[in-house]
Amino acid sequence: MTKQKQMMLRKQMAPYEHSDTKNSIRQILNTFLPFFLLWYLAYESLSYSYWLTLVFATVAAGFLTRIFIIFHDCCHYSFFKSRKANKILGSISGILTLFPYYQWQHSHSVHHATSGNLDKRGTGDIWVLTVEEYVSAPLWLKISYRIYRNPFVMFILGPIYVFLITNRFNRKEAKKKERMNTYMTNIVIVFIIALLCYTIGWQSFLLVQVPIFMISGAFGIWLFYVQHTFEDSYFEEDEHWEYVKAAVEGSSYYKLPKALQWITGNIGYHHVHHLSPRVPNYKLEAAHNHSEPLQNVPTITLMTSLRSLKFRLWDEKEKQFVGFKEVKKLMKLKRMTFQTKQQN
């Protein structure tokens, strides 16, 4: 992709980089209100059938995912024109999703600035090793990496670790504003949990909140994972890394059914979002449809996205993700070659 084409792509995003207050308010109403209603219905259904509770909780988890997308837009200052309004709504939605606003805003900004950069991995992204790094790694690191990349650990234990542990503490370099926001978010979360446990009982609270938390958490991590982990993704060393190429080639277009596209706030148009984070979620589809070069970006569907579960390591030579089996074959071939050379 030439520099001229990259500049053209950035310019094509400009008309969509402005929020629409009416659309934003409409999205607040059709997201937050259904979530609270579904939470209440899930609680009320406890006296009838827990299966019914799980139905309400599952749908509520979808709306909580949508609330996170609004939180996500607020972190990019793209949901409202006013920065103050973004910070206020972002902090409120951060409490509901268990994400301190300023803390996540920082890590996610780093993710956007370094996505696909092999020399700047480690902040706000999924842990990825290259084939060479894995092959030369000590045994303890190989085991740690395999545990981390296990689907059960990533999508089931992952939400517990991310939301209940890492999000609760400040990074060492955090400034006072970020630290205070994290403390206040934690205090309000504890207060809300205590209030609900006191009014409806801790058993009822857990029976409703735990499935909502686990389903939305697993779904959220899956979305983040699959949008950057597909066969022909984009990873380059810093000297060759390019922002636009990382956005267009290293972020997928996750083509979802309309219902899932709506509940996930169009985040499947992830290539558009990485190309221009200032585009609010409700304009991502239009930005994609009105840009011809974006019609040829990596596209995955619900079925094809399942293949990403076998992708474990980035092969720098072949420029694609591979699984542990392919690496095992490569290591075996290298051993055989080495033994042959010794014998000769």
N, C-alpha and C positions, 0 to 999 in steps of 0.2 A: 504493500500500500504506500503510494507516494505521499510526500509531505503535502502536496497540493490537495489530494483527495482527503487527507486527514483534516486539513483546514476547512474544506468544504463541508465535511461531516459535522464539525463543531459549529459552523455557521448555520447549518440546517436545524440544529437543536434550539437556536436562539429564540424563535417564536413561541416555543413551548416552555420556556424557563421562567414563566410567571404564574403565580398562584391565582386562583379565582376564589374570592371569599365565599360566594354563594355555593360553589361546589364543595369547598372545605367544610362549611357549616352543615351542608346536606350530608356529607360523609360522616361527620361527627354524630349526627342524629341517627343515621341508619346503621351505625356501628356500635356506639356506646349504649344506646337505649336497648337494642335487642340483647346485647350481652348481659346487662343487669337483669332484664326480664327472664332470660334463659337461666341465669344463676338462681333467681328466685323460684322458677318453676322446677328446677332440679332439686332444690331444697324441699319444696312442697311435695314433690313426688316420692320422697323418701318413705312416707307413710303408706304408699300404695305398692310400689314395686321398684327395686333398685335398678332393674333393667331399664325402666322408664327414666330413672335418674341418669343412667349412663347415656341414654339417647340425648337428653337435654344437655348433659355435660359435654358430649362430643360436639354438638352444634355450637355450644358456648365457646369451646376451645377454638373453633374456626373463627368466631368473632374476636376472640382474644388475639389470634394471629393477625387479624385485620387491624386491631388496635395497635399492635406492634408496628405495622406498616405506617400508621399515622405518626407514631412515636419516631420511627425511622426518618420520615419526611421532616419532622420538626427538628431533628438533629442536623439536617442539611439546610435548615431555614427555608425549605421549599413549600411548606404547607400553608403558611400565611405570609403576607408581605411584611408584617411587623416581626422583627426579631424577638421582641418581648413576648408577643403572642405565641410564637413558636416555643420559646423557653417555658412559658407557663403550661401550655398544653403538653409539651414534651415531658415536663416533670410529673404532671398528673398521670399521663399514660405510662410513664416509666415506673410509677408506683404499682400500677395494675399489672404490668408485665415483668416486674421485679428487676428493672434496669435503671440504675442511677443515670440521669440524663447526661451530665457533663463527662462522666467517666466513659460511658459508651460512645458518646460523640467523639471523644478523642481517639479511642481505639479504632472506631469505624473510619474516621478520617485518614488514619494511617493505612488502614486496609485499602482504601481507594487510591491512595498515593503510591502504594507499593504492590498492588495485586499483580501477580505474575512475575514479580522481580525476584529472581533466585537469591540475590544478595541481600534482600531486605525482608526476609520471611520472619514470622514470629509474633506479629501484633495484629489482632483482629482477624486472623485467618485460620484455616484448617491446617494442621501439621502435615507437611508434605516433605518427603525425602526423595532425592533422586536415586536412580538405580546404583550409581557409583557410591553415593554416600551410604546407602544401605549395605551394599556388598562389603565395604571397608569398615563398617561400624562394628564396635565390640558387641558381644553376645547380649549384654544387659540392655543395650540400646535397641537391638533388633527385637527383643522380647517386648520392651516398652512400646515400641512403634506398632508391633502386631496387636498388642492389647488395645492401644488407642484406636487403631483402624478397624477393630472388630465392630460390626454393626450394632450388637447389643450394648457395648460400652459407649459407642458414639451417640446412638439415638435413644437409649433408655437411661443409662447412667449419666450420659452427657448433660441432659437438662438439669439433673440434680446438682452436678458439680458446678456448672456454669451459673445457674440462677441462685443457688443457695450458698455457694462458697465464694467463687471468684468475684461475683458482682457485689459482694458485701464489703469488700476491702478496697482501699485506695492503692494506686500504684505509688511507688516511692517518689516519683518526680511530680506528683499531682500538686497543683497550686491550691491556695486556700479556698477559692470558690468551688473548685471541683470536690475538695475534701468535705466541705460543709454540705454540698448537695448530696453526696453519698451518705453522710451521717443522717441528714434530714429524711432522705428516702427510706433508710433503714428504720428510723424511729416511727415514721408514719405507717410503714408496712407492719411493724410489730403492734402498733396501736390498733390498726384495722383488724388484724388477726385476733388480738385479745378481745376486742369488742364483739366480733362475730362469735368467738368461742363462748363468751359470756352470755350472749343473747340467744344463740341457737344450740349451744353445746359443742364441745370440741369434736365429738364423734360425727355429728352432722356436718360440721365444717369440713372435716377431712374427707368424708364420703363424697362431698360435692367438689371441693377444691382440688383434691389430689388428681382425679382423672382429668380435670380441665387443665391443670398444670402439666401433667405428663404428656397428654395428647398434643397440646399446643407447643410444648417444648420440643418434642420429638419431630413434629411437623416443621417447626421453625428451623431446627438444625438441618433437617433433610433439605429444605429449600436452599439454605445457604451452601450446603455441601454440593448438591447437584448442579447448582448454577456456576460452579467453578471446577467441578470434577467431571469432565467428559473426555472421551478418547483423544480428540485432536484439540486440546486446549492450548493455552499460550503461557510459556514460561521462558524467560531469557535472563541472562546475566545483566547486571546493571548497565554496562557499557552499550549493550544492544537493545535494552528495554525501551519500549515506546508506549506512552500513555494511551493513545488512541487504539493502537493495535491490541494492547492488553484489554481494553474495554470491549472492543468489537469481536476479537478472536478468543479472548480468555474468559468471557462472560456469556453464558448461553441464553438463547431464546427458548424458554421453557413453555411450550405451547400446551396450555391446559384447557380442559373443558370450561365453558363459560362460567359455570357456577364456582368452580375452584379459582378461576382467574379473578372473579369478583371478590371472593372471600380472602384471597391473598393480595388484594390491592394492586393487581397488575405487575407484581414483582417478577413475574416470569419474563417480562421484557427487561431482563437484567443488563443486557448489553447497552440498552438505551440509558438506563440508570447510571451505569459506570461511565458512559460517554459524557453524560451531563447530569450530575447529582441534583442540580437545581430544578429539574423537571419534576413537578409533583406527580404522585402516583396515578392520579386520574387523567393525566395527559401522556403517559408513557406509550399507550397503544397508538394514539394519533401520531406521535413523533415517529414511531416505528413505521406506520403505514405510509407516511408522507416522505420517507427517505428511501430512495431506490437502492442505494448501496447496502442498507440494513436488511434488505430482503434476502440476502445471501449469507447471513451470519449463521454460526452453528445452531441448529434447531434440534431440540429433543422433545419427546412426548412422554406421557405417563409410562408407556410400555418401554420405550428405549432408555428412559432414565434409570430403569432398574439395572441396566448394564453397569452403571457407575459403581455399583456395590463391589464389583470385582477389580476396580481400578485402585491400586495401592501406591504405586511409585511412578515418578516422572522419569521417562527415558529421554535424556538430553540428546542422544544421538538420533533417535527416531522421531523426536518431537511429539511424543504421545504418552498417555498413561498406560501402564501395564500392571498386571497382577503379580502376586508372589510366585505363582506357578511358572510364569515366564522367566522370572529372575532365578528361580531354582534351576531351571534348565540351563540358563546361561552360566551359572556357577558350576554346574556339573560339567558343562562343555569346557570351561576354563581349566578345571581340575584335570580332565582327560588330556587336554592339550599340554598342560604342564608336565604330566606324568610321561607323555610321549616324548617330550623334549629331553627329559631326564634319562629315559631309556636309550635314546639315541646319543 
